[in-house]
Amino acid sequence: MAREAYHEALKKLEDEVLQMGEMVANAVKISVEALKKRDINASREIVKNDLLINKKRFDIEEKCISLIATQQPMAVDLRKLTSILSIITDLERMGDHAEGIAKISILIGDEPLVKPLIDIPRMTEIGLSMLDRCLKAFIDRDTETARNICNEDDQVDALHDQIYRELLVMMMENPRIIHQATYLTWVSHNLERIADRVTNIAERIVYMVTGKMEEINVSKY
Protein backbone atom coordinates (compact mmCIF):
# COMPACT_ATOMS: atom_id res chain seq x y z
CA MET A 1 0.00 0.00 0.00
CA ALA A 2 1.38 3.37 -1.03
CA ARG A 3 1.99 5.86 1.77
CA GLU A 4 -0.74 8.19 0.54
CA ALA A 5 -3.26 5.33 0.42
CA TYR A 6 -2.18 4.22 3.91
CA HIS A 7 -2.84 7.64 5.43
CA GLU A 8 -6.17 7.81 3.59
CA ALA A 9 -7.10 4.44 5.12
CA LEU A 10 -6.26 5.78 8.59
CA LYS A 11 -8.44 8.84 7.98
CA LYS A 12 -11.34 6.67 6.83
CA LEU A 13 -11.04 4.62 10.01
CA GLU A 14 -11.43 7.76 12.09
CA ASP A 15 -14.54 8.66 10.10
CA GLU A 16 -15.97 5.19 10.71
CA VAL A 17 -15.38 5.54 14.45
CA LEU A 18 -17.41 8.77 14.37
CA GLN A 19 -20.16 7.01 12.41
CA MET A 20 -20.26 4.23 14.97
CA GLY A 21 -20.34 6.78 17.78
CA GLU A 22 -23.35 8.47 16.15
CA MET A 23 -25.13 5.11 15.83
CA VAL A 24 -24.55 4.42 19.52
CA ALA A 25 -25.62 7.90 20.64
CA ASN A 26 -28.86 7.58 18.68
CA ALA A 27 -29.52 4.15 20.19
CA VAL A 28 -29.05 5.47 23.73
CA LYS A 29 -31.19 8.54 23.14
CA ILE A 30 -34.04 6.65 21.49
CA SER A 31 -34.00 3.84 24.06
CA VAL A 32 -34.58 6.30 26.91
CA GLU A 33 -37.17 8.30 24.95
CA ALA A 34 -39.02 5.05 24.16
CA LEU A 35 -38.98 4.11 27.84
CA LYS A 36 -40.31 7.51 28.83
CA LYS A 37 -43.06 7.51 26.18
CA ARG A 38 -43.82 3.78 26.62
CA ASP A 39 -43.12 3.25 22.90
CA ILE A 40 -42.63 -0.51 22.73
CA ASN A 41 -42.21 -0.55 18.94
CA ALA A 42 -39.31 1.90 19.15
CA SER A 43 -37.77 -0.24 21.88
CA ARG A 44 -38.00 -3.31 19.64
CA GLU A 45 -36.26 -1.39 16.86
CA ILE A 46 -33.36 -0.58 19.18
CA VAL A 47 -32.98 -4.28 20.04
CA LYS A 48 -33.03 -5.23 16.34
CA ASN A 49 -30.61 -2.49 15.28
CA ASP A 50 -28.00 -3.47 17.86
CA LEU A 51 -26.81 -6.00 15.29
CA LEU A 52 -25.85 -3.08 13.01
CA ILE A 53 -23.70 -1.56 15.76
CA ASN A 54 -22.02 -4.93 16.33
CA LYS A 55 -21.34 -5.29 12.60
CA LYS A 56 -19.84 -1.81 12.44
CA ARG A 57 -17.48 -2.70 15.30
CA PHE A 58 -16.36 -5.91 13.56
CA ASP A 59 -15.82 -4.11 10.22
CA ILE A 60 -13.62 -1.45 11.82
CA GLU A 61 -11.76 -4.07 13.84
CA GLU A 62 -11.00 -6.09 10.72
CA LYS A 63 -9.61 -3.03 8.93
CA CYS A 64 -7.42 -2.08 11.92
CA ILE A 65 -5.97 -5.56 12.17
CA SER A 66 -5.32 -5.64 8.42
CA LEU A 67 -3.40 -2.35 8.57
CA ILE A 68 -1.36 -3.50 11.57
CA ALA A 69 -0.51 -6.79 9.84
CA THR A 70 0.31 -5.41 6.41
CA GLN A 71 1.76 -1.96 7.14
CA GLN A 72 3.58 -2.62 10.43
CA PRO A 73 2.86 0.90 11.73
CA MET A 74 5.18 2.43 14.27
CA ALA A 75 4.80 4.84 17.21
CA VAL A 76 1.90 7.28 16.76
CA ASP A 77 0.13 5.28 14.05
CA LEU A 78 0.31 2.08 16.05
CA ARG A 79 -1.09 3.86 19.11
CA LYS A 80 -3.89 5.24 16.96
CA LEU A 81 -4.85 1.82 15.62
CA THR A 82 -4.72 0.06 18.98
CA SER A 83 -6.68 2.94 20.53
CA ILE A 84 -9.35 2.62 17.85
CA LEU A 85 -9.64 -1.09 18.66
CA SER A 86 -10.24 -0.18 22.30
CA ILE A 87 -12.64 2.68 21.52
CA ILE A 88 -14.90 0.63 19.25
CA THR A 89 -15.09 -2.07 21.92
CA ASP A 90 -16.40 0.48 24.43
CA LEU A 91 -18.79 1.91 21.82
CA GLU A 92 -20.15 -1.57 21.10
CA ARG A 93 -20.69 -2.12 24.82
CA MET A 94 -22.60 1.19 25.02
CA GLY A 95 -24.82 -0.13 22.25
CA ASP A 96 -25.42 -3.20 24.42
CA HIS A 97 -26.44 -0.93 27.31
CA ALA A 98 -28.90 0.90 25.03
CA GLU A 99 -30.27 -2.47 23.96
CA GLY A 100 -30.58 -3.41 27.64
CA ILE A 101 -32.67 -0.29 28.33
CA ALA A 102 -34.90 -1.13 25.35
CA LYS A 103 -35.39 -4.69 26.62
CA ILE A 104 -36.36 -3.36 30.03
CA SER A 105 -38.93 -1.08 28.40
CA ILE A 106 -40.36 -4.12 26.61
CA LEU A 107 -40.48 -6.07 29.90
CA ILE A 108 -42.39 -3.23 31.59
CA GLY A 109 -44.85 -3.42 28.71
CA ASP A 110 -47.86 -1.13 28.77
CA GLU A 111 -47.69 -0.46 32.51
CA PRO A 112 -47.61 3.23 33.45
CA LEU A 113 -44.30 4.18 35.04
CA VAL A 114 -44.26 4.28 38.83
CA LYS A 115 -42.80 7.79 38.72
CA PRO A 116 -42.09 10.49 36.15
CA LEU A 117 -38.62 10.10 34.65
CA ILE A 118 -36.54 13.13 35.61
CA ASP A 119 -33.09 12.01 36.70
CA ILE A 120 -32.82 9.19 34.13
CA PRO A 121 -33.18 11.63 31.19
CA ARG A 122 -30.69 13.90 32.97
CA MET A 123 -28.19 11.03 33.20
CA THR A 124 -28.77 10.41 29.49
CA GLU A 125 -28.20 14.06 28.61
CA ILE A 126 -24.91 14.21 30.53
CA GLY A 127 -23.68 10.89 29.18
CA LEU A 128 -24.45 11.77 25.57
CA SER A 129 -22.80 15.17 25.95
CA MET A 130 -19.71 13.45 27.32
CA LEU A 131 -19.70 11.03 24.37
CA ASP A 132 -20.16 13.74 21.74
CA ARG A 133 -17.32 15.86 23.11
CA CYS A 134 -15.14 12.80 23.61
CA LEU A 135 -15.43 11.81 19.95
CA LYS A 136 -14.56 15.36 18.93
CA ALA A 137 -11.54 15.20 21.24
CA PHE A 138 -10.54 11.97 19.48
CA ILE A 139 -10.46 13.72 16.10
CA ASP A 140 -8.80 16.88 17.48
CA ARG A 141 -6.27 14.97 19.63
CA ASP A 142 -7.52 17.17 22.49
CA THR A 143 -6.17 15.65 25.71
CA GLU A 144 -7.34 18.54 27.89
CA THR A 145 -10.97 18.00 26.91
CA ALA A 146 -10.56 14.24 27.34
CA ARG A 147 -9.26 14.71 30.88
CA ASN A 148 -12.09 17.09 31.77
CA ILE A 149 -14.68 14.63 30.48
CA CYS A 150 -13.35 11.96 32.83
CA ASN A 151 -14.03 14.26 35.77
CA GLU A 152 -17.68 14.64 34.73
CA ASP A 153 -18.37 10.96 35.38
CA ASP A 154 -18.97 11.73 39.07
CA GLN A 155 -22.11 13.68 38.11
CA VAL A 156 -23.59 10.58 36.52
CA ASP A 157 -22.57 8.41 39.48
CA ALA A 158 -24.27 10.83 41.88
CA LEU A 159 -27.51 10.76 39.88
CA HIS A 160 -27.40 6.95 39.79
CA ASP A 161 -27.07 6.82 43.57
CA GLN A 162 -29.92 9.32 43.95
CA ILE A 163 -32.20 7.26 41.70
CA TYR A 164 -31.33 4.07 43.55
CA ARG A 165 -32.10 5.60 46.96
CA GLU A 166 -35.36 7.14 45.77
CA LEU A 167 -36.59 3.90 44.22
CA LEU A 168 -35.55 1.91 47.28
CA VAL A 169 -37.66 4.16 49.52
CA MET A 170 -40.59 3.82 47.12
CA MET A 171 -40.31 0.03 47.19
CA MET A 172 -40.26 -0.01 50.98
CA GLU A 173 -43.37 2.16 51.08
CA ASN A 174 -45.22 0.22 48.38
CA PRO A 175 -44.02 -3.36 47.76
CA ARG A 176 -46.40 -3.68 44.79
CA ILE A 177 -44.03 -1.56 42.67
CA ILE A 178 -40.91 -3.59 43.47
CA HIS A 179 -40.95 -5.33 40.09
CA GLN A 180 -40.96 -2.18 37.95
CA ALA A 181 -38.81 -0.14 40.33
CA THR A 182 -36.14 -2.83 40.09
CA TYR A 183 -36.26 -2.53 36.29
CA LEU A 184 -35.75 1.24 36.56
CA THR A 185 -32.68 0.75 38.75
CA TRP A 186 -31.30 -1.44 35.97
CA VAL A 187 -31.93 1.38 33.48
CA SER A 188 -30.01 3.77 35.71
CA HIS A 189 -27.19 1.24 36.02
CA ASN A 190 -26.95 0.94 32.23
CA LEU A 191 -26.65 4.71 31.91
CA GLU A 192 -24.02 4.82 34.65
CA ARG A 193 -22.01 2.19 32.76
CA ILE A 194 -22.30 4.18 29.53
CA ALA A 195 -20.64 7.16 31.22
CA ASP A 196 -17.93 4.86 32.57
CA ARG A 197 -17.20 3.65 29.06
CA VAL A 198 -16.96 7.23 27.81
CA THR A 199 -14.23 7.80 30.40
CA ASN A 200 -12.46 4.71 29.07
CA ILE A 201 -12.47 6.30 25.62
CA ALA A 202 -11.19 9.59 27.03
CA GLU A 203 -8.32 7.79 28.75
CA ARG A 204 -7.49 6.03 25.49
CA ILE A 205 -7.37 9.38 23.71
CA VAL A 206 -4.79 10.59 26.22
CA TYR A 207 -2.76 7.43 25.60
CA MET A 208 -3.05 7.82 21.83
CA VAL A 209 -1.62 11.34 21.98
CA THR A 210 0.91 11.04 24.82
CA GLY A 211 1.81 7.36 24.88
CA LYS A 212 0.99 7.26 28.60
CA MET A 213 -1.68 4.95 30.02
CA GLU A 214 -3.34 6.26 33.15
CA GLU A 215 -6.60 6.15 35.08
CA ILE A 216 -7.58 9.80 35.08
CA ASN A 217 -10.52 9.87 37.48
CA VAL A 218 -11.11 7.38 40.25
CA SER A 219 -14.79 7.76 41.08
CA LYS A 220 -15.66 9.13 44.50
CA TYR A 221 -18.90 7.10 44.49
C-alpha positions as CSV (number, residue, x, y, z in Angstrom):
1,M,0.0,0.0,0.0
2,A,1.4,3.4,-1.0
3,R,2.0,5.9,1.8
4,E,-0.7,8.2,0.5
5,A,-3.3,5.3,0.4
6,Y,-2.2,4.2,3.9
7,H,-2.8,7.6,5.4
8,E,-6.2,7.8,3.6
9,A,-7.1,4.4,5.1
10,L,-6.3,5.8,8.6
11,K,-8.4,8.8,8.0
12,K,-11.3,6.7,6.8
13,L,-11.0,4.6,10.0
14,E,-11.4,7.8,12.1
15,D,-14.5,8.7,10.1
16,E,-16.0,5.2,10.7
17,V,-15.4,5.5,14.4
18,L,-17.4,8.8,14.4
19,Q,-20.2,7.0,12.4
20,M,-20.3,4.2,15.0
21,G,-20.3,6.8,17.8
22,E,-23.4,8.5,16.2
23,M,-25.1,5.1,15.8
24,V,-24.5,4.4,19.5
25,A,-25.6,7.9,20.6
26,N,-28.9,7.6,18.7
27,A,-29.5,4.2,20.2
28,V,-29.0,5.5,23.7
29,K,-31.2,8.5,23.1
30,I,-34.0,6.6,21.5
31,S,-34.0,3.8,24.1
32,V,-34.6,6.3,26.9
33,E,-37.2,8.3,24.9
34,A,-39.0,5.1,24.2
35,L,-39.0,4.1,27.8
36,K,-40.3,7.5,28.8
37,K,-43.1,7.5,26.2
38,R,-43.8,3.8,26.6
39,D,-43.1,3.3,22.9
40,I,-42.6,-0.5,22.7
41,N,-42.2,-0.6,18.9
42,A,-39.3,1.9,19.2
43,S,-37.8,-0.2,21.9
44,R,-38.0,-3.3,19.6
45,E,-36.3,-1.4,16.9
46,I,-33.4,-0.6,19.2
47,V,-33.0,-4.3,20.0
48,K,-33.0,-5.2,16.3
49,N,-30.6,-2.5,15.3
50,D,-28.0,-3.5,17.9
51,L,-26.8,-6.0,15.3
52,L,-25.9,-3.1,13.0
53,I,-23.7,-1.6,15.8
54,N,-22.0,-4.9,16.3
55,K,-21.3,-5.3,12.6
56,K,-19.8,-1.8,12.4
57,R,-17.5,-2.7,15.3
58,F,-16.4,-5.9,13.6
59,D,-15.8,-4.1,10.2
60,I,-13.6,-1.5,11.8
61,E,-11.8,-4.1,13.8
62,E,-11.0,-6.1,10.7
63,K,-9.6,-3.0,8.9
64,C,-7.4,-2.1,11.9
65,I,-6.0,-5.6,12.2
66,S,-5.3,-5.6,8.4
67,L,-3.4,-2.3,8.6
68,I,-1.4,-3.5,11.6
69,A,-0.5,-6.8,9.8
70,T,0.3,-5.4,6.4
71,Q,1.8,-2.0,7.1
72,Q,3.6,-2.6,10.4
73,P,2.9,0.9,11.7
74,M,5.2,2.4,14.3
75,A,4.8,4.8,17.2
76,V,1.9,7.3,16.8
77,D,0.1,5.3,14.0
78,L,0.3,2.1,16.1
79,R,-1.1,3.9,19.1
80,K,-3.9,5.2,17.0
81,L,-4.9,1.8,15.6
82,T,-4.7,0.1,19.0
83,S,-6.7,2.9,20.5
84,I,-9.4,2.6,17.9
85,L,-9.6,-1.1,18.7
86,S,-10.2,-0.2,22.3
87,I,-12.6,2.7,21.5
88,I,-14.9,0.6,19.3
89,T,-15.1,-2.1,21.9
90,D,-16.4,0.5,24.4
91,L,-18.8,1.9,21.8
92,E,-20.2,-1.6,21.1
93,R,-20.7,-2.1,24.8
94,M,-22.6,1.2,25.0
95,G,-24.8,-0.1,22.3
96,D,-25.4,-3.2,24.4
97,H,-26.4,-0.9,27.3
98,A,-28.9,0.9,25.0
99,E,-30.3,-2.5,24.0
100,G,-30.6,-3.4,27.6
101,I,-32.7,-0.3,28.3
102,A,-34.9,-1.1,25.4
103,K,-35.4,-4.7,26.6
104,I,-36.4,-3.4,30.0
105,S,-38.9,-1.1,28.4
106,I,-40.4,-4.1,26.6
107,L,-40.5,-6.1,29.9
108,I,-42.4,-3.2,31.6
109,G,-44.8,-3.4,28.7
110,D,-47.9,-1.1,28.8
111,E,-47.7,-0.5,32.5
112,P,-47.6,3.2,33.5
113,L,-44.3,4.2,35.0
114,V,-44.3,4.3,38.8
115,K,-42.8,7.8,38.7
116,P,-42.1,10.5,36.1
117,L,-38.6,10.1,34.7
118,I,-36.5,13.1,35.6
119,D,-33.1,12.0,36.7
120,I,-32.8,9.2,34.1
121,P,-33.2,11.6,31.2
122,R,-30.7,13.9,33.0
123,M,-28.2,11.0,33.2
124,T,-28.8,10.4,29.5
125,E,-28.2,14.1,28.6
126,I,-24.9,14.2,30.5
127,G,-23.7,10.9,29.2
128,L,-24.4,11.8,25.6
129,S,-22.8,15.2,25.9
130,M,-19.7,13.4,27.3
131,L,-19.7,11.0,24.4
132,D,-20.2,13.7,21.7
133,R,-17.3,15.9,23.1
134,C,-15.1,12.8,23.6
135,L,-15.4,11.8,19.9
136,K,-14.6,15.4,18.9
137,A,-11.5,15.2,21.2
138,F,-10.5,12.0,19.5
139,I,-10.5,13.7,16.1
140,D,-8.8,16.9,17.5
141,R,-6.3,15.0,19.6
142,D,-7.5,17.2,22.5
143,T,-6.2,15.6,25.7
144,E,-7.3,18.5,27.9
145,T,-11.0,18.0,26.9
146,A,-10.6,14.2,27.3
147,R,-9.3,14.7,30.9
148,N,-12.1,17.1,31.8
149,I,-14.7,14.6,30.5
150,C,-13.3,12.0,32.8
151,N,-14.0,14.3,35.8
152,E,-17.7,14.6,34.7
153,D,-18.4,11.0,35.4
154,D,-19.0,11.7,39.1
155,Q,-22.1,13.7,38.1
156,V,-23.6,10.6,36.5
157,D,-22.6,8.4,39.5
158,A,-24.3,10.8,41.9
159,L,-27.5,10.8,39.9
160,H,-27.4,7.0,39.8
161,D,-27.1,6.8,43.6
162,Q,-29.9,9.3,44.0
163,I,-32.2,7.3,41.7
164,Y,-31.3,4.1,43.5
165,R,-32.1,5.6,47.0
166,E,-35.4,7.1,45.8
167,L,-36.6,3.9,44.2
168,L,-35.5,1.9,47.3
169,V,-37.7,4.2,49.5
170,M,-40.6,3.8,47.1
171,M,-40.3,0.0,47.2
172,M,-40.3,0.0,51.0
173,E,-43.4,2.2,51.1
174,N,-45.2,0.2,48.4
175,P,-44.0,-3.4,47.8
176,R,-46.4,-3.7,44.8
177,I,-44.0,-1.6,42.7
178,I,-40.9,-3.6,43.5
179,H,-40.9,-5.3,40.1
180,Q,-41.0,-2.2,38.0
181,A,-38.8,-0.1,40.3
182,T,-36.1,-2.8,40.1
183,Y,-36.3,-2.5,36.3
184,L,-35.8,1.2,36.6
185,T,-32.7,0.8,38.7
186,W,-31.3,-1.4,36.0
187,V,-31.9,1.4,33.5
188,S,-30.0,3.8,35.7
189,H,-27.2,1.2,36.0
190,N,-27.0,0.9,32.2
191,L,-26.6,4.7,31.9
192,E,-24.0,4.8,34.6
193,R,-22.0,2.2,32.8
194,I,-22.3,4.2,29.5
195,A,-20.6,7.2,31.2
196,D,-17.9,4.9,32.6
197,R,-17.2,3.6,29.1
198,V,-17.0,7.2,27.8
199,T,-14.2,7.8,30.4
200,N,-12.5,4.7,29.1
201,I,-12.5,6.3,25.6
202,A,-11.2,9.6,27.0
203,E,-8.3,7.8,28.8
204,R,-7.5,6.0,25.5
205,I,-7.4,9.4,23.7
206,V,-4.8,10.6,26.2
207,Y,-2.8,7.4,25.6
208,M,-3.1,7.8,21.8
209,V,-1.6,11.3,22.0
210,T,0.9,11.0,24.8
211,G,1.8,7.4,24.9
212,K,1.0,7.3,28.6
213,M,-1.7,4.9,30.0
214,E,-3.3,6.3,33.2
215,E,-6.6,6.1,35.1
216,I,-7.6,9.8,35.1
217,N,-10.5,9.9,37.5
218,V,-11.1,7.4,40.3
219,S,-14.8,7.8,41.1
220,K,-15.7,9.1,44.5
221,Y,-18.9,7.1,44.5
